[in-house]
Amino acid sequence: MPKRTGRILCGSGLVLLALVLALSAAGVSGSKELKTIVIDPGHGGMDLGAKGKFGTLEKNITLAVSFKLKALIERNLPYRVVLTRDKDIDVSMENRSAIANNNDAVLFISIHTNGSFRKMAQGSETFFLSLNAPDEETRKLAYMENTSSELEKQIEDKNKDEVKMILWDMAQSAYIKQSSQLAEEIQKELNIFLGTENRGIKQAPFKVLKGVACPAILVEVAFISNPEEEQKLIKDDFQRKVAEAIYQGLKKYTKLFS
């Protein structure tokens, strides 16, 4: 398999990449040695993410949880961990996936907190990539995550963007089994460790996942829009439980695909 790069491809280049990834995953994905995991703290800088009733910002929670998860993995597993950001800075979605590809990441985990117009919505849920959302609530969540950054509101050719998404969806489909399994293992642990409502695993068209050339998931750890869960999210102990749950799910996944 050729070395992955962070370049933004289009047209025939994306088609070729999709085909190469599909063939590679079909042939050697089960025996691929895990070396680098990329953790993506959602949002950052001018991109605040969701905001809770008491003023808690998603970008701060995701970074805090990501640091704790990184420490757990590096302390207990023989893997290198790279963060897409380690401070409060803007990082475009394209650059997040480029960081994963340039580091030859074999797993990509994007950390977020959920938001909903229903204030009492609660629990955690884990996503992997699909072109279409399964329901209206998931579609709205994907829309908010995909358009939250002020730096990424430039006008794009709609048809061209749709073609790119389809091709990247083809590329990610090479890793559909691994991504769904990783999502399932992590979601199980989140339910156990946090004692929150099981919202299950789902597929959605998240832009941050579409350019990543490896199994990739997005974890919505809790609802920052729910005042009760917001109060939990700001506590160090709860953040550690979130990180522990993701770590335990990751550890079980690596046993299945090592």
C-alpha positions as CSV (number, residue, x, y, z in Angstrom):
1,M,0.0,0.0,0.0
2,P,1.4,3.4,-0.9
3,K,2.3,5.9,1.9
4,R,-0.7,8.0,2.8
5,T,-0.5,11.7,2.6
6,G,-2.5,14.6,3.9
7,R,-3.1,16.2,0.5
8,I,-6.6,17.0,-0.5
9,L,-7.3,14.9,-3.6
10,C,-10.1,15.3,-6.1
11,G,-11.5,13.7,-9.2
12,S,-9.6,10.6,-10.5
13,G,-7.1,10.9,-7.6
14,L,-9.8,10.3,-5.0
15,V,-11.3,7.4,-7.0
16,L,-7.8,5.8,-7.2
17,L,-7.3,6.3,-3.5
18,A,-10.7,4.8,-2.7
19,L,-9.9,1.7,-4.8
20,V,-6.5,1.3,-3.3
21,L,-7.8,1.5,0.2
22,A,-10.6,-1.0,-0.5
23,L,-8.2,-3.5,-2.0
24,S,-5.7,-3.0,0.8
25,A,-8.3,-3.5,3.6
26,A,-9.7,-6.6,1.9
27,G,-6.2,-8.2,1.8
28,V,-4.3,-7.2,4.9
29,S,-6.4,-5.1,7.3
30,G,-6.7,-7.9,9.9
31,S,-3.0,-8.4,10.3
32,K,-1.9,-4.7,10.2
33,E,0.3,-3.9,13.2
34,L,-1.1,-1.0,15.3
35,K,1.6,1.7,15.7
36,T,0.1,5.2,15.9
37,I,-3.3,6.3,17.2
38,V,-4.5,9.8,16.5
39,I,-6.9,11.4,19.0
40,D,-8.8,14.5,17.8
41,P,-10.0,16.9,20.4
42,G,-13.0,18.4,18.7
43,H,-13.2,22.1,17.9
44,G,-10.7,24.7,19.3
45,G,-9.7,28.3,18.9
46,M,-12.4,30.4,17.4
47,D,-14.5,27.2,16.9
48,L,-16.1,26.9,20.4
49,G,-18.3,23.9,19.6
50,A,-21.4,23.5,21.7
51,K,-22.0,25.7,24.8
52,G,-23.7,24.6,28.0
53,K,-26.3,26.5,30.1
54,F,-23.6,27.3,32.6
55,G,-21.1,28.5,30.0
56,T,-19.0,25.3,29.6
57,L,-17.4,25.1,26.1
58,E,-17.2,21.9,24.2
59,K,-13.7,22.7,22.9
60,N,-12.3,22.8,26.5
61,I,-13.9,19.5,27.5
62,T,-12.7,17.6,24.4
63,L,-9.1,18.7,25.0
64,A,-9.2,17.8,28.7
65,V,-10.6,14.3,27.9
66,S,-8.1,13.8,25.0
67,F,-5.1,14.5,27.3
68,K,-6.3,12.0,29.8
69,L,-7.0,9.4,27.1
70,K,-3.5,10.0,25.6
71,A,-1.9,9.4,28.9
72,L,-3.8,6.2,29.6
73,I,-2.9,4.7,26.2
74,E,0.8,5.6,26.4
75,R,1.1,4.4,29.9
76,N,-0.5,1.0,29.4
77,L,-0.2,0.1,25.7
78,P,2.8,0.1,23.4
79,Y,1.4,2.6,21.0
80,R,2.3,6.1,20.0
81,V,-0.4,8.7,20.4
82,V,-0.7,11.9,18.4
83,L,-3.2,14.7,19.1
84,T,-4.5,16.9,16.3
85,R,-4.2,19.8,18.7
86,D,-2.6,20.1,22.2
87,K,-3.8,23.6,22.9
88,D,-6.7,26.0,22.2
89,I,-6.1,26.6,18.5
90,D,-8.0,26.4,15.3
91,V,-7.4,23.2,13.2
92,S,-9.4,22.7,10.0
93,M,-11.1,19.4,9.4
94,E,-8.9,18.8,6.4
95,N,-5.8,19.2,8.6
96,R,-7.1,16.9,11.3
97,S,-7.4,14.1,8.8
98,A,-4.1,15.1,7.2
99,I,-2.4,14.7,10.6
100,A,-3.7,11.2,10.9
101,N,-2.6,10.3,7.3
102,N,0.8,11.9,7.6
103,N,1.5,10.0,10.8
104,D,0.4,6.7,9.2
105,A,-2.3,6.4,11.9
106,V,-4.1,3.1,12.1
107,L,-6.9,4.4,14.3
108,F,-8.5,7.9,14.5
109,I,-10.8,8.8,17.4
110,S,-12.5,12.2,17.4
111,I,-13.8,13.4,20.8
112,H,-16.9,15.6,21.1
113,T,-19.7,16.6,23.5
114,N,-23.2,16.4,22.2
115,G,-25.8,19.2,21.8
116,S,-29.5,19.1,21.3
117,F,-32.5,21.4,21.2
118,R,-34.1,18.9,23.6
119,K,-32.5,20.0,26.9
120,M,-33.0,16.7,28.6
121,A,-31.4,14.6,25.9
122,Q,-28.7,12.5,27.6
123,G,-26.2,9.8,27.2
124,S,-23.3,9.0,24.9
125,E,-23.2,7.7,21.4
126,T,-20.4,6.7,19.0
127,F,-20.4,7.2,15.2
128,F,-18.6,6.0,12.1
129,L,-18.8,7.4,8.6
130,S,-21.7,7.1,6.2
131,L,-22.8,9.4,3.4
132,N,-26.3,9.5,4.9
133,A,-27.7,10.0,8.4
134,P,-30.2,7.4,9.7
135,D,-32.6,9.9,11.3
136,E,-33.3,13.7,11.5
137,E,-31.6,14.1,14.9
138,T,-28.4,12.6,13.6
139,R,-28.6,14.7,10.5
140,K,-28.9,17.9,12.5
141,L,-26.0,16.8,14.7
142,A,-23.8,16.1,11.7
143,Y,-24.8,19.5,10.2
144,M,-23.8,21.3,13.4
145,E,-20.5,19.5,13.7
146,N,-19.7,20.1,10.1
147,T,-20.5,23.8,10.0
148,S,-19.5,25.0,13.5
149,S,-16.2,26.5,12.5
150,E,-16.3,30.1,11.5
151,L,-13.1,29.5,9.5
152,E,-14.8,26.9,7.3
153,K,-17.9,28.8,6.1
154,Q,-16.5,29.7,2.8
155,I,-18.8,29.1,-0.2
156,E,-18.1,25.8,-1.9
157,D,-19.5,24.2,-5.1
158,K,-22.2,22.0,-3.7
159,N,-22.0,19.3,-6.4
160,K,-18.2,19.1,-6.2
161,D,-18.3,18.8,-2.4
162,E,-20.9,16.0,-2.7
163,V,-18.8,14.1,-5.1
164,K,-15.8,14.4,-2.8
165,M,-17.9,13.0,0.1
166,I,-19.1,10.1,-2.0
167,L,-15.5,9.2,-2.9
168,W,-14.2,9.5,0.7
169,D,-17.2,7.4,1.8
170,M,-15.9,4.8,-0.6
171,A,-12.5,5.1,0.9
172,Q,-13.8,4.7,4.4
173,S,-15.9,1.7,3.4
174,A,-12.7,-0.2,3.2
175,Y,-12.5,0.1,7.0
176,I,-16.2,-0.3,7.7
177,K,-15.9,-3.5,9.7
178,Q,-13.1,-2.1,11.9
179,S,-14.7,1.2,12.4
180,S,-18.0,-0.3,13.4
181,Q,-16.3,-2.8,15.8
182,L,-14.3,0.0,17.4
183,A,-17.4,2.1,17.8
184,E,-19.2,-0.9,19.4
185,E,-16.5,-1.7,21.9
186,I,-16.1,1.9,23.0
187,Q,-19.9,2.4,23.3
188,K,-20.2,-0.7,25.5
189,E,-17.6,0.7,27.9
190,L,-19.1,4.2,28.0
191,N,-22.4,2.7,29.0
192,I,-20.7,0.7,31.8
193,F,-18.4,3.3,33.1
194,L,-20.6,6.3,32.9
195,G,-24.0,4.8,33.7
196,T,-25.6,7.0,31.1
197,E,-28.3,6.2,28.6
198,N,-27.2,3.9,25.8
199,R,-27.8,5.8,22.6
200,G,-26.0,3.1,20.6
201,I,-23.6,3.3,17.6
202,K,-24.7,5.1,14.4
203,Q,-23.4,6.2,11.1
204,A,-23.3,9.9,10.0
205,P,-21.6,12.1,7.4
206,F,-19.1,13.8,9.6
207,K,-16.5,15.7,7.6
208,V,-13.8,15.1,10.1
209,L,-13.9,11.4,9.4
210,K,-14.2,11.5,5.6
211,G,-10.5,12.0,4.7
212,V,-9.0,9.6,7.2
213,A,-7.4,6.6,5.6
214,C,-7.8,4.2,8.6
215,P,-10.6,3.0,10.9
216,A,-12.2,6.2,12.3
217,I,-14.9,7.0,14.8
218,L,-16.4,10.1,16.5
219,V,-17.4,9.9,20.1
220,E,-20.1,12.1,21.6
221,V,-19.4,11.5,25.3
222,A,-22.4,13.3,26.8
223,F,-24.8,16.2,26.2
224,I,-23.3,19.5,27.2
225,S,-26.7,21.0,26.4
226,N,-28.2,19.0,29.3
227,P,-27.5,21.0,32.5
228,E,-27.0,17.8,34.5
229,E,-24.5,16.3,32.1
230,E,-22.8,19.6,31.7
231,Q,-22.1,19.7,35.4
232,K,-20.6,16.2,35.2
233,L,-18.5,17.1,32.2
234,I,-16.6,19.9,34.0
235,K,-15.5,17.5,36.8
236,D,-12.1,15.9,36.5
237,D,-13.4,12.6,37.9
238,F,-16.0,12.3,35.2
239,Q,-13.5,13.2,32.4
240,R,-11.2,10.5,33.7
241,K,-14.1,8.0,33.6
242,V,-14.8,9.0,30.0
243,A,-11.1,8.5,29.1
244,E,-11.0,5.2,30.9
245,A,-14.1,3.9,29.1
246,I,-12.7,4.9,25.7
247,Y,-9.4,3.3,26.6
248,Q,-11.0,0.0,27.7
249,G,-13.0,-0.2,24.5
250,L,-9.9,0.5,22.5
251,K,-8.0,-2.2,24.3
252,K,-10.7,-4.8,23.6
253,Y,-10.7,-3.7,19.9
254,T,-7.0,-4.2,19.6
255,K,-7.3,-7.8,20.8
256,L,-9.7,-8.5,18.0
257,F,-7.7,-6.8,15.2
258,S,-4.1,-7.3,16.4
